[in-house]
Amino acid sequence: MVKSILKGALVIASGLGFGFLGLLIGAYIGGNFAETFIFNGVRGYEATGQLGFWAGIIVGLALSIFLLFRRPKRR
């Protein structure tokens, strides 16, 4: 029981961590290279930051779920 709660907390924490990393990378790209990109009513670094945040959350959740809940190999 406690082990599954810790795994769930780790999945959420890694999703938010990857989301924050995606936000930083997206804001950097939008501020320097994609100044005319429009997403969700905003433009430039704000738009790519939002997109990076959502992409980071999705990647973080998927990666952590895959790594934590896979079955070990049998030898």
N, CA, C, O and CB atoms as a CASP TS submission, in Angstrom:
PFRMAT TS
TARGET T0000
AUTHOR 0000-0000-0000
METHOD Language model
MODEL 1
PARENT N/A
ATOM      1  N   MET     1       0.820  -1.191   0.000  1.00  0.00           N
ATOM      2  CA  MET     1       0.000   0.000   0.000  1.00  0.00           C
ATOM      3  C   MET     1       0.863   1.254   0.000  1.00  0.00           C
ATOM      4  O   MET     1       0.676   2.147  -0.827  1.00  0.00           O
ATOM      5  CB  MET     1      -0.933  -0.002   1.199  1.00  0.00           C
ATOM      6  N   VAL     2       1.807   1.315   0.930  1.00  0.00           N
ATOM      7  CA  VAL     2       2.675   2.491   1.023  1.00  0.00           C
ATOM      8  C   VAL     2       3.550   2.603  -0.220  1.00  0.00           C
ATOM      9  O   VAL     2       3.842   3.700  -0.695  1.00  0.00           O
ATOM     10  CB  VAL     2       3.552   2.423   2.289  1.00  0.00           C
ATOM     11  N   LYS     3       3.961   1.447  -0.736  1.00  0.00           N
ATOM     12  CA  LYS     3       4.809   1.450  -1.927  1.00  0.00           C
ATOM     13  C   LYS     3       4.072   2.035  -3.128  1.00  0.00           C
ATOM     14  O   LYS     3       4.665   2.783  -3.906  1.00  0.00           O
ATOM     15  CB  LYS     3       5.285   0.029  -2.246  1.00  0.00           C
ATOM     16  N   SER     4       2.799   1.711  -3.292  1.00  0.00           N
ATOM     17  CA  SER     4       2.033   2.246  -4.414  1.00  0.00           C
ATOM     18  C   SER     4       1.762   3.735  -4.247  1.00  0.00           C
ATOM     19  O   SER     4       1.710   4.467  -5.235  1.00  0.00           O
ATOM     20  CB  SER     4       0.719   1.492  -4.561  1.00  0.00           C
ATOM     21  N   ILE     5       1.585   4.197  -2.997  1.00  0.00           N
ATOM     22  CA  ILE     5       1.391   5.626  -2.755  1.00  0.00           C
ATOM     23  C   ILE     5       2.657   6.395  -3.096  1.00  0.00           C
ATOM     24  O   ILE     5       2.599   7.470  -3.693  1.00  0.00           O
ATOM     25  CB  ILE     5       0.988   5.882  -1.291  1.00  0.00           C
ATOM     26  N   LEU     6       3.806   5.836  -2.712  1.00  0.00           N
ATOM     27  CA  LEU     6       5.082   6.484  -3.036  1.00  0.00           C
ATOM     28  C   LEU     6       5.326   6.518  -4.541  1.00  0.00           C
ATOM     29  O   LEU     6       5.847   7.503  -5.065  1.00  0.00           O
ATOM     30  CB  LEU     6       6.237   5.759  -2.340  1.00  0.00           C
ATOM     31  N   LYS     7       4.953   5.452  -5.232  1.00  0.00           N
ATOM     32  CA  LYS     7       5.092   5.443  -6.687  1.00  0.00           C
ATOM     33  C   LYS     7       4.201   6.497  -7.330  1.00  0.00           C
ATOM     34  O   LYS     7       4.623   7.186  -8.258  1.00  0.00           O
ATOM     35  CB  LYS     7       4.756   4.060  -7.247  1.00  0.00           C
ATOM     36  N   GLY     8       2.980   6.626  -6.845  1.00  0.00           N
ATOM     37  CA  GLY     8       2.074   7.644  -7.366  1.00  0.00           C
ATOM     38  C   GLY     8       2.600   9.052  -7.132  1.00  0.00           C
ATOM     39  O   GLY     8       2.519   9.908  -8.013  1.00  0.00           O
ATOM     40  N   ALA     9       3.138   9.288  -5.941  1.00  0.00           N
ATOM     41  CA  ALA     9       3.715  10.601  -5.635  1.00  0.00           C
ATOM     42  C   ALA     9       4.928  10.877  -6.512  1.00  0.00           C
ATOM     43  O   ALA     9       5.143  12.012  -6.939  1.00  0.00           O
ATOM     44  CB  ALA     9       4.108  10.687  -4.153  1.00  0.00           C
ATOM     45  N   LEU    10       5.715   9.850  -6.781  1.00  0.00           N
ATOM     46  CA  LEU    10       6.876  10.014  -7.643  1.00  0.00           C
ATOM     47  C   LEU    10       6.467  10.304  -9.083  1.00  0.00           C
ATOM     48  O   LEU    10       7.128  11.087  -9.766  1.00  0.00           O
ATOM     49  CB  LEU    10       7.748   8.770  -7.590  1.00  0.00           C
ATOM     50  N   VAL    11       5.394   9.688  -9.550  1.00  0.00           N
ATOM     51  CA  VAL    11       4.883   9.951 -10.899  1.00  0.00           C
ATOM     52  C   VAL    11       4.438  11.404 -11.015  1.00  0.00           C
ATOM     53  O   VAL    11       4.756  12.073 -11.998  1.00  0.00           O
ATOM     54  CB  VAL    11       3.709   9.000 -11.238  1.00  0.00           C
ATOM     55  N   ILE    12       3.709  11.895 -10.024  1.00  0.00           N
ATOM     56  CA  ILE    12       3.238  13.283 -10.054  1.00  0.00           C
ATOM     57  C   ILE    12       4.408  14.257  -9.972  1.00  0.00           C
ATOM     58  O   ILE    12       4.446  15.247 -10.703  1.00  0.00           O
ATOM     59  CB  ILE    12       2.255  13.543  -8.901  1.00  0.00           C
ATOM     60  N   ALA    13       5.362  13.978  -9.085  1.00  0.00           N
ATOM     61  CA  ALA    13       6.517  14.864  -8.930  1.00  0.00           C
ATOM     62  C   ALA    13       7.366  14.899 -10.197  1.00  0.00           C
ATOM     63  O   ALA    13       7.845  15.963 -10.589  1.00  0.00           O
ATOM     64  CB  ALA    13       7.370  14.420  -7.742  1.00  0.00           C
ATOM     65  N   SER    14       7.557  13.754 -10.837  1.00  0.00           N
ATOM     66  CA  SER    14       8.352  13.755 -12.067  1.00  0.00           C
ATOM     67  C   SER    14       7.609  14.454 -13.199  1.00  0.00           C
ATOM     68  O   SER    14       8.235  15.106 -14.035  1.00  0.00           O
ATOM     69  CB  SER    14       8.705  12.323 -12.477  1.00  0.00           C
ATOM     70  N   GLY    15       6.294  14.328 -13.238  1.00  0.00           N
ATOM     71  CA  GLY    15       5.516  15.050 -14.245  1.00  0.00           C
ATOM     72  C   GLY    15       5.663  16.549 -14.087  1.00  0.00           C
ATOM     73  O   GLY    15       5.859  17.264 -15.070  1.00  0.00           O
ATOM     74  N   LEU    16       5.568  17.029 -12.855  1.00  0.00           N
ATOM     75  CA  LEU    16       5.735  18.466 -12.613  1.00  0.00           C
ATOM     76  C   LEU    16       7.167  18.925 -12.865  1.00  0.00           C
ATOM     77  O   LEU    16       7.389  20.025 -13.370  1.00  0.00           O
ATOM     78  CB  LEU    16       5.333  18.807 -11.185  1.00  0.00           C
ATOM     79  N   GLY    17       8.133  18.085 -12.516  1.00  0.00           N
ATOM     80  CA  GLY    17       9.533  18.434 -12.777  1.00  0.00           C
ATOM     81  C   GLY    17       9.828  18.553 -14.267  1.00  0.00           C
ATOM     82  O   GLY    17      10.462  19.510 -14.710  1.00  0.00           O
ATOM     83  N   PHE    18       9.363  17.574 -15.034  1.00  0.00           N
ATOM     84  CA  PHE    18       9.539  17.639 -16.479  1.00  0.00           C
ATOM     85  C   PHE    18       8.755  18.807 -17.065  1.00  0.00           C
ATOM     86  O   PHE    18       9.194  19.430 -18.032  1.00  0.00           O
ATOM     87  CB  PHE    18       9.101  16.325 -17.133  1.00  0.00           C
ATOM     88  N   GLY    19       7.592  19.105 -16.480  1.00  0.00           N
ATOM     89  CA  GLY    19       6.802  20.244 -16.940  1.00  0.00           C
ATOM     90  C   GLY    19       7.542  21.550 -16.741  1.00  0.00           C
ATOM     91  O   GLY    19       7.539  22.403 -17.629  1.00  0.00           O
ATOM     92  N   PHE    20       8.176  21.723 -15.588  1.00  0.00           N
ATOM     93  CA  PHE    20       8.951  22.930 -15.325  1.00  0.00           C
ATOM     94  C   PHE    20      10.143  23.025 -16.271  1.00  0.00           C
ATOM     95  O   PHE    20      10.452  24.103 -16.779  1.00  0.00           O
ATOM     96  CB  PHE    20       9.425  22.954 -13.870  1.00  0.00           C
ATOM     97  N   LEU    21      10.814  21.898 -16.506  1.00  0.00           N
ATOM     98  CA  LEU    21      11.936  21.890 -17.453  1.00  0.00           C
ATOM     99  C   LEU    21      11.451  22.234 -18.860  1.00  0.00           C
ATOM    100  O   LEU    21      12.120  22.982 -19.574  1.00  0.00           O
ATOM    101  CB  LEU    21      12.638  20.512 -17.453  1.00  0.00           C
ATOM    102  N   GLY    22      10.305  21.704 -19.265  1.00  0.00           N
ATOM    103  CA  GLY    22       9.731  22.031 -20.568  1.00  0.00           C
ATOM    104  C   GLY    22       9.347  23.492 -20.674  1.00  0.00           C
ATOM    105  O   GLY    22       9.483  24.101 -21.734  1.00  0.00           O
ATOM    106  N   LEU    23       8.860  24.062 -19.561  1.00  0.00           N
ATOM    107  CA  LEU    23       8.529  25.484 -19.525  1.00  0.00           C
ATOM    108  C   LEU    23       9.772  26.336 -19.776  1.00  0.00           C
ATOM    109  O   LEU    23       9.730  27.275 -20.570  1.00  0.00           O
ATOM    110  CB  LEU    23       7.895  25.854 -18.174  1.00  0.00           C
ATOM    111  N   LEU    24      10.857  26.017 -19.114  1.00  0.00           N
ATOM    112  CA  LEU    24      12.095  26.780 -19.292  1.00  0.00           C
ATOM    113  C   LEU    24      12.640  26.663 -20.716  1.00  0.00           C
ATOM    114  O   LEU    24      13.031  27.659 -21.326  1.00  0.00           O
ATOM    115  CB  LEU    24      13.148  26.307 -18.297  1.00  0.00           C
ATOM    116  N   ILE    25      12.660  25.455 -21.226  1.00  0.00           N
ATOM    117  CA  ILE    25      13.162  25.247 -22.589  1.00  0.00           C
ATOM    118  C   ILE    25      12.253  25.920 -23.608  1.00  0.00           C
ATOM    119  O   ILE    25      12.736  26.545 -24.553  1.00  0.00           O
ATOM    120  CB  ILE    25      13.279  23.744 -22.898  1.00  0.00           C
ATOM    121  N   GLY    26      10.936  25.799 -23.424  1.00  0.00           N
ATOM    122  CA  GLY    26       9.996  26.434 -24.338  1.00  0.00           C
ATOM    123  C   GLY    26      10.096  27.949 -24.310  1.00  0.00           C
ATOM    124  O   GLY    26      10.030  28.593 -25.358  1.00  0.00           O
ATOM    125  N   ALA    27      10.254  28.528 -23.125  1.00  0.00           N
ATOM    126  CA  ALA    27      10.387  29.978 -23.025  1.00  0.00           C
ATOM    127  C   ALA    27      11.680  30.450 -23.672  1.00  0.00           C
ATOM    128  O   ALA    27      11.708  31.514 -24.289  1.00  0.00           O
ATOM    129  CB  ALA    27      10.338  30.422 -21.561  1.00  0.00           C
ATOM    130  N   TYR    28      12.740  29.680 -23.541  1.00  0.00           N
ATOM    131  CA  TYR    28      14.006  30.038 -24.179  1.00  0.00           C
ATOM    132  C   TYR    28      13.875  30.015 -25.702  1.00  0.00           C
ATOM    133  O   TYR    28      14.317  30.935 -26.391  1.00  0.00           O
ATOM    134  CB  TYR    28      15.124  29.080 -23.727  1.00  0.00           C
ATOM    135  N   ILE    29      13.263  28.955 -26.210  1.00  0.00           N
ATOM    136  CA  ILE    29      13.098  28.835 -27.660  1.00  0.00           C
ATOM    137  C   ILE    29      12.175  29.926 -28.190  1.00  0.00           C
ATOM    138  O   ILE    29      12.460  30.531 -29.224  1.00  0.00           O
ATOM    139  CB  ILE    29      12.544  27.447 -28.027  1.00  0.00           C
ATOM    140  N   GLY    30      11.083  30.180 -27.499  1.00  0.00           N
ATOM    141  CA  GLY    30      10.132  31.194 -27.947  1.00  0.00           C
ATOM    142  C   GLY    30      10.685  32.601 -27.859  1.00  0.00           C
ATOM    143  O   GLY    30      10.372  33.442 -28.702  1.00  0.00           O
ATOM    144  N   GLY    31      11.498  32.872 -26.858  1.00  0.00           N
ATOM    145  CA  GLY    31      12.061  34.200 -26.707  1.00  0.00           C
ATOM    146  C   GLY    31      13.149  34.509 -27.700  1.00  0.00           C
ATOM    147  O   GLY    31      13.387  35.674 -28.019  1.00  0.00           O
ATOM    148  N   ASN    32      13.819  33.481 -28.196  1.00  0.00           N
ATOM    149  CA  ASN    32      14.951  33.704 -29.089  1.00  0.00           C
ATOM    150  C   ASN    32      14.680  33.341 -30.548  1.00  0.00           C
ATOM    151  O   ASN    32      15.244  33.961 -31.450  1.00  0.00           O
ATOM    152  CB  ASN    32      16.118  32.923 -28.603  1.00  0.00           C
ATOM    153  N   PHE    33      13.841  32.365 -30.789  1.00  0.00           N
ATOM    154  CA  PHE    33      13.698  31.866 -32.154  1.00  0.00           C
ATOM    155  C   PHE    33      12.270  31.918 -32.704  1.00  0.00           C
ATOM    156  O   PHE    33      12.090  32.093 -33.909  1.00  0.00           O
ATOM    157  CB  PHE    33      14.186  30.464 -32.213  1.00  0.00           C
ATOM    158  N   ALA    34      11.261  31.773 -31.859  1.00  0.00           N
ATOM    159  CA  ALA    34       9.876  31.677 -32.327  1.00  0.00           C
ATOM    160  C   ALA    34       9.053  32.832 -31.786  1.00  0.00           C
ATOM    161  O   ALA    34       8.066  32.619 -31.081  1.00  0.00           O
ATOM    162  CB  ALA    34       9.250  30.336 -31.907  1.00  0.00           C
ATOM    163  N   GLU    35       9.445  34.030 -32.105  1.00  0.00           N
ATOM    164  CA  GLU    35       8.772  35.208 -31.551  1.00  0.00           C
ATOM    165  C   GLU    35       7.373  35.423 -32.132  1.00  0.00           C
ATOM    166  O   GLU    35       6.554  36.106 -31.518  1.00  0.00           O
ATOM    167  CB  GLU    35       9.614  36.441 -31.798  1.00  0.00           C
ATOM    168  N   THR    36       7.093  34.861 -33.286  1.00  0.00           N
ATOM    169  CA  THR    36       5.781  35.049 -33.911  1.00  0.00           C
ATOM    170  C   THR    36       4.845  33.866 -33.683  1.00  0.00           C
ATOM    171  O   THR    36       3.728  33.865 -34.201  1.00  0.00           O
ATOM    172  CB  THR    36       5.948  35.279 -35.397  1.00  0.00           C
ATOM    173  N   PHE    37       5.269  32.867 -32.925  1.00  0.00           N
ATOM    174  CA  PHE    37       4.438  31.694 -32.637  1.00  0.00           C
ATOM    175  C   PHE    37       3.290  32.096 -31.714  1.00  0.00           C
ATOM    176  O   PHE    37       3.504  32.761 -30.701  1.00  0.00           O
ATOM    177  CB  PHE    37       5.286  30.556 -31.993  1.00  0.00           C
ATOM    178  N   ILE    38       2.064  31.687 -32.071  1.00  0.00           N
ATOM    179  CA  ILE    38       0.879  32.020 -31.274  1.00  0.00           C
ATOM    180  C   ILE    38       0.237  30.724 -30.797  1.00  0.00           C
ATOM    181  O   ILE    38       0.002  29.805 -31.582  1.00  0.00           O
ATOM    182  CB  ILE    38      -0.141  32.879 -32.097  1.00  0.00           C
ATOM    183  N   PHE    39      -0.045  30.667 -29.495  1.00  0.00           N
ATOM    184  CA  PHE    39      -0.701  29.501 -28.893  1.00  0.00           C
ATOM    185  C   PHE    39      -1.523  29.977 -27.707  1.00  0.00           C
ATOM    186  O   PHE    39      -1.017  30.704 -26.852  1.00  0.00           O
ATOM    187  CB  PHE    39       0.344  28.416 -28.451  1.00  0.00           C
ATOM    188  N   ASN    40      -2.769  29.579 -27.648  1.00  0.00           N
ATOM    189  CA  ASN    40      -3.648  29.857 -26.513  1.00  0.00           C
ATOM    190  C   ASN    40      -3.808  31.361 -26.250  1.00  0.00           C
ATOM    191  O   ASN    40      -3.950  31.780 -25.101  1.00  0.00           O
ATOM    192  CB  ASN    40      -3.108  29.173 -25.267  1.00  0.00           C
ATOM    193  N   GLY    41      -3.785  32.147 -27.288  1.00  0.00           N
ATOM    194  CA  GLY    41      -4.020  33.574 -27.161  1.00  0.00           C
ATOM    195  C   GLY    41      -2.807  34.414 -26.803  1.00  0.00           C
ATOM    196  O   GLY    41      -2.928  35.631 -26.662  1.00  0.00           O
ATOM    197  N   VAL    42      -1.647  33.803 -26.654  1.00  0.00           N
ATOM    198  CA  VAL    42      -0.431  34.554 -26.342  1.00  0.00           C
ATOM    199  C   VAL    42       0.616  34.274 -27.417  1.00  0.00           C
ATOM    200  O   VAL    42       0.473  33.351 -28.219  1.00  0.00           O
ATOM    201  CB  VAL    42       0.114  34.180 -24.928  1.00  0.00           C
ATOM    202  N   ARG    43       1.671  35.089 -27.418  1.00  0.00           N
ATOM    203  CA  ARG    43       2.653  34.996 -28.494  1.00  0.00           C
ATOM    204  C   ARG    43       4.065  34.936 -27.920  1.00  0.00           C
ATOM    205  O   ARG    43       4.329  35.433 -26.825  1.00  0.00           O
ATOM    206  CB  ARG    43       2.517  36.189 -29.459  1.00  0.00           C
ATOM    207  N   GLY    44       4.957  34.324 -28.673  1.00  0.00           N
ATOM    208  CA  GLY    44       6.371  34.323 -28.335  1.00  0.00           C
ATOM    209  C   GLY    44       6.729  33.379 -27.201  1.00  0.00           C
ATOM    210  O   GLY    44       6.298  32.226 -27.174  1.00  0.00           O
ATOM    211  N   TYR    45       7.535  33.890 -26.255  1.00  0.00           N
ATOM    212  CA  TYR    45       8.031  33.024 -25.189  1.00  0.00           C
ATOM    213  C   TYR    45       6.909  32.533 -24.267  1.00  0.00           C
ATOM    214  O   TYR    45       7.019  31.454 -23.686  1.00  0.00           O
ATOM    215  CB  TYR    45       9.079  33.761 -24.373  1.00  0.00           C
ATOM    216  N   GLU    46       5.834  33.312 -24.129  1.00  0.00           N
ATOM    217  CA  GLU    46       4.716  32.864 -23.303  1.00  0.00           C
ATOM    218  C   GLU    46       4.012  31.666 -23.934  1.00  0.00           C
ATOM    219  O   GLU    46       3.629  30.724 -23.240  1.00  0.00           O
ATOM    220  CB  GLU    46       3.720  34.007 -23.090  1.00  0.00           C
ATOM    221  N   ALA    47       3.847  31.710 -25.242  1.00  0.00           N
ATOM    222  CA  ALA    47       3.169  30.624 -25.950  1.00  0.00           C
ATOM    223  C   ALA    47       4.003  29.346 -25.943  1.00  0.00           C
ATOM    224  O   ALA    47       3.493  28.272 -25.626  1.00  0.00           O
ATOM    225  CB  ALA    47       2.866  31.038 -27.388  1.00  0.00           C
ATOM    226  N   THR    48       5.274  29.461 -26.288  1.00  0.00           N
ATOM    227  CA  THR    48       6.107  28.259 -26.325  1.00  0.00           C
ATOM    228  C   THR    48       6.393  27.747 -24.917  1.00  0.00           C
ATOM    229  O   THR    48       6.625  26.552 -24.733  1.00  0.00           O
ATOM    230  CB  THR    48       7.421  28.543 -27.058  1.00  0.00           C
ATOM    231  N   GLY    49       6.380  28.628 -23.929  1.00  0.00           N
ATOM    232  CA  GLY    49       6.517  28.179 -22.552  1.00  0.00           C
ATOM    233  C   GLY    49       5.344  27.325 -22.122  1.00  0.00           C
ATOM    234  O   GLY    49       5.528  26.290 -21.482  1.00  0.00           O
ATOM    235  N   GLN    50       4.128  27.752 -22.471  1.00  0.00           N
ATOM    236  CA  GLN    50       2.939  26.955 -22.150  1.00  0.00           C
ATOM    237  C   GLN    50       2.977  25.613 -22.862  1.00  0.00           C
ATOM    238  O   GLN    50       2.690  24.573 -22.270  1.00  0.00           O
ATOM    239  CB  GLN    50       1.662  27.714 -22.530  1.00  0.00           C
ATOM    240  N   LEU    51       3.330  25.647 -24.126  1.00  0.00           N
ATOM    241  CA  LEU    51       3.394  24.409 -24.899  1.00  0.00           C
ATOM    242  C   LEU    51       4.457  23.476 -24.337  1.00  0.00           C
ATOM    243  O   LEU    51       4.235  22.269 -24.234  1.00  0.00           O
ATOM    244  CB  LEU    51       3.681  24.710 -26.374  1.00  0.00           C
ATOM    245  N   GLY    52       5.600  24.021 -23.977  1.00  0.00           N
ATOM    246  CA  GLY    52       6.662  23.214 -23.379  1.00  0.00           C
ATOM    247  C   GLY    52       6.259  22.633 -22.040  1.00  0.00           C
ATOM    248  O   GLY    52       6.624  21.503 -21.717  1.00  0.00           O
ATOM    249  N   PHE    53       5.505  23.398 -21.252  1.00  0.00           N
ATOM    250  CA  PHE    53       5.025  22.913 -19.965  1.00  0.00           C
ATOM    251  C   PHE    53       4.126  21.696 -20.143  1.00  0.00           C
ATOM    252  O   PHE    53       4.304  20.681 -19.468  1.00  0.00           O
ATOM    253  CB  PHE    53       4.276  24.020 -19.225  1.00  0.00           C
ATOM    254  N   TRP    54       3.163  21.799 -21.050  1.00  0.00           N
ATOM    255  CA  TRP    54       2.258  20.667 -21.273  1.00  0.00           C
ATOM    256  C   TRP    54       2.974  19.460 -21.869  1.00  0.00           C
ATOM    257  O   TRP    54       2.714  18.320 -21.484  1.00  0.00           O
ATOM    258  CB  TRP    54       1.119  21.085 -22.187  1.00  0.00           C
ATOM    259  N   ALA    55       3.874  19.719 -22.806  1.00  0.00           N
ATOM    260  CA  ALA    55       4.635  18.610 -23.391  1.00  0.00           C
ATOM    261  C   ALA    55       5.522  17.952 -22.337  1.00  0.00           C
ATOM    262  O   ALA    55       5.654  16.729 -22.313  1.00  0.00           O
ATOM    263  CB  ALA    55       5.494  19.107 -24.575  1.00  0.00           C
ATOM    264  N   GLY    56       6.127  18.753 -21.470  1.00  0.00           N
ATOM    265  CA  GLY    56       6.966  18.206 -20.408  1.00  0.00           C
ATOM    266  C   GLY    56       6.180  17.365 -19.421  1.00  0.00           C
ATOM    267  O   GLY    56       6.655  16.321 -18.974  1.00  0.00           O
ATOM    268  N   ILE    57       4.976  17.815 -19.077  1.00  0.00           N
ATOM    269  CA  ILE    57       4.146  17.025 -18.164  1.00  0.00           C
ATOM    270  C   ILE    57       3.789  15.684 -18.795  1.00  0.00           C
ATOM    271  O   ILE    57       3.859  14.650 -18.131  1.00  0.00           O
ATOM    272  CB  ILE    57       2.863  17.797 -17.790  1.00  0.00           C
ATOM    273  N   ILE    58       3.412  15.691 -20.054  1.00  0.00           N
ATOM    274  CA  ILE    58       3.037  14.448 -20.731  1.00  0.00           C
ATOM    275  C   ILE    58       4.218  13.489 -20.805  1.00  0.00           C
ATOM    276  O   ILE    58       4.079  12.301 -20.516  1.00  0.00           O
ATOM    277  CB  ILE    58       2.511  14.742 -22.140  1.00  0.00           C
ATOM    278  N   VAL    59       5.374  14.007 -21.193  1.00  0.00           N
ATOM    279  CA  VAL    59       6.571  13.158 -21.290  1.00  0.00           C
ATOM    280  C   VAL    59       6.978  12.644 -19.906  1.00  0.00           C
ATOM    281  O   VAL    59       7.309  11.468 -19.756  1.00  0.00           O
ATOM    282  CB  VAL    59       7.745  13.942 -21.938  1.00  0.00           C
ATOM    283  N   GLY    60       6.955  13.509 -18.908  1.00  0.00           N
ATOM    284  CA  GLY    60       7.338  13.100 -17.562  1.00  0.00           C
ATOM    285  C   GLY    60       6.429  12.034 -16.988  1.00  0.00           C
ATOM    286  O   GLY    60       6.901  11.064 -16.395  1.00  0.00           O
ATOM    287  N   LEU    61       5.120  12.207 -17.161  1.00  0.00           N
ATOM    288  CA  LEU    61       4.181  11.202 -16.666  1.00  0.00           C
ATOM    289  C   LEU    61       4.347   9.871 -17.389  1.00  0.00           C
ATOM    290  O   LEU    61       4.374   8.814 -16.758  1.00  0.00           O
ATOM    291  CB  LEU    61       2.751  11.700 -16.818  1.00  0.00           C
ATOM    292  N   ALA    62       4.455   9.924 -18.704  1.00  0.00           N
ATOM    293  CA  ALA    62       4.581   8.690 -19.480  1.00  0.00           C
ATOM    294  C   ALA    62       5.883   7.966 -19.155  1.00  0.00           C
ATOM    295  O   ALA    62       5.891   6.745 -18.997  1.00  0.00           O
ATOM    296  CB  ALA    62       4.510   8.993 -20.979  1.00  0.00           C
ATOM    297  N   LEU    63       6.966   8.699 -19.056  1.00  0.00           N
ATOM    298  CA  LEU    63       8.258   8.074 -18.773  1.00  0.00           C
ATOM    299  C   LEU    63       8.293   7.475 -17.371  1.00  0.00           C
ATOM    300  O   LEU    63       8.781   6.361 -17.182  1.00  0.00           O
ATOM    301  CB  LEU    63       9.385   9.091 -18.932  1.00  0.00           C
ATOM    302  N   SER    64       7.783   8.203 -16.401  1.00  0.00           N
ATOM    303  CA  SER    64       7.815   7.679 -15.038  1.00  0.00           C
ATOM    304  C   SER    64       6.876   6.488 -14.865  1.00  0.00           C
ATOM    305  O   SER    64       7.213   5.536 -14.162  1.00  0.00           O
ATOM    306  CB  SER    64       7.448   8.775 -14.049  1.00  0.00           C
ATOM    307  N   ILE    65       5.725   6.527 -15.484  1.00  0.00           N
ATOM    308  CA  ILE    65       4.822   5.379 -15.406  1.00  0.00           C
ATOM    309  C   ILE    65       5.461   4.168 -16.071  1.00  0.00           C
ATOM    310  O   ILE    65       5.383   3.058 -15.545  1.00  0.00           O
ATOM    311  CB  ILE    65       3.463   5.701 -16.066  1.00  0.00           C
ATOM    312  N   PHE    66       6.086   4.370 -17.210  1.00  0.00           N
ATOM    313  CA  PHE    66       6.740   3.258 -17.902  1.00  0.00           C
ATOM    314  C   PHE    66       7.858   2.667 -17.056  1.00  0.00           C
ATOM    315  O   PHE    66       7.959   1.446 -16.936  1.00  0.00           O
ATOM    316  CB  PHE    66       7.294   3.718 -19.251  1.00  0.00           C
ATOM    317  N   LEU    67       8.695   3.509 -16.471  1.00  0.00           N
ATOM    318  CA  LEU    67       9.848   3.005 -15.715  1.00  0.00           C
ATOM    319  C   LEU    67       9.462   2.428 -14.352  1.00  0.00           C
ATOM    320  O   LEU    67      10.090   1.473 -13.896  1.00  0.00           O
ATOM    321  CB  LEU    67      10.858   4.115 -15.522  1.00  0.00           C
ATOM    322  N   LEU    68       8.457   2.979 -13.702  1.00  0.00           N
ATOM    323  CA  LEU    68       8.102   2.502 -12.367  1.00  0.00           C
ATOM    324  C   LEU    68       7.206   1.272 -12.369  1.00  0.00           C
ATOM    325  O   LEU    68       7.304   0.446 -11.461  1.00  0.00           O
ATOM    326  CB  LEU    68       7.426   3.594 -11.614  1.00  0.00           C
ATOM    327  N   PHE    69       6.351   1.130 -13.349  1.00  0.00           N
ATOM    328  CA  PHE    69       5.372   0.060 -13.322  1.00  0.00           C
ATOM    329  C   PHE    69       5.654  -1.068 -14.313  1.00  0.00           C
ATOM    330  O   PHE    69       4.797  -1.923 -14.538  1.00  0.00           O
ATOM    331  CB  PHE    69       4.027   0.623 -13.590  1.00  0.00           C
ATOM    332  N   ARG    70       6.822  -1.077 -14.893  1.00  0.00           N
ATOM    333  CA  ARG    70       7.131  -2.204 -15.785  1.00  0.00           C
ATOM    334  C   ARG    70       7.543  -3.412 -14.945  1.00  0.00           C
ATOM    335  O   ARG    70       7.974  -3.279 -13.800  1.00  0.00           O
ATOM    336  CB  ARG    70       8.263  -1.825 -16.799  1.00  0.00           C
ATOM    337  N   ARG    71       7.402  -4.556 -15.528  1.00  0.00           N
ATOM    338  CA  ARG    71       7.728  -5.793 -14.820  1.00  0.00           C
ATOM    339  C   ARG    71       9.221  -6.089 -15.016  1.00  0.00           C
ATOM    340  O   ARG    71       9.761  -5.876 -16.101  1.00  0.00           O
ATOM    341  CB  ARG    71       6.844  -6.988 -15.332  1.00  0.00           C
ATOM    342  N   PRO    72       9.868  -6.570 -13.983  1.00  0.00           N
ATOM    343  CA  PRO    72      11.287  -6.919 -14.125  1.00  0.00           C
ATOM    344  C   PRO    72      11.459  -8.129 -15.035  1.00  0.00           C
ATOM    345  O   PRO    72      10.576  -8.980 -15.146  1.00  0.00           O
ATOM    346  CB  PRO    72      11.914  -7.202 -12.748  1.00  0.00           C
ATOM    347  N   LYS    73      12.607  -8.182 -15.675  1.00  0.00           N
ATOM    348  CA  LYS    73      12.893  -9.320 -16.558  1.00  0.00           C
ATOM    349  C   LYS    73      13.165 -10.575 -15.740  1.00  0.00           C
ATOM    350  O   LYS    73      13.818 -10.533 -14.698  1.00  0.00           O
ATOM    351  CB  LYS    73      14.098  -9.012 -17.473  1.00  0.00           C
ATOM    352  N   ARG    74      12.652 -11.681 -16.237  1.00  0.00           N
ATOM    353  CA  ARG    74      12.875 -12.970 -15.572  1.00  0.00           C
ATOM    354  C   ARG    74      14.082 -13.638 -16.200  1.00  0.00           C
ATOM    355  O   ARG    74      14.253 -13.629 -17.419  1.00  0.00           O
ATOM    356  CB  ARG    74      11.620 -13.889 -15.674  1.00  0.00           C
ATOM    357  N   ARG    75      14.910 -14.214 -15.354  1.00  0.00           N
ATOM    358  CA  ARG    75      16.097 -14.926 -15.879  1.00  0.00           C
ATOM    359  C   ARG    75      15.976 -16.385 -15.640  1.00  0.00           C
ATOM    360  O   ARG    75      16.869 -17.148 -16.008  1.00  0.00           O
ATOM    361  CB  ARG    75      17.382 -14.414 -15.246  1.00  0.00           C
TER
END
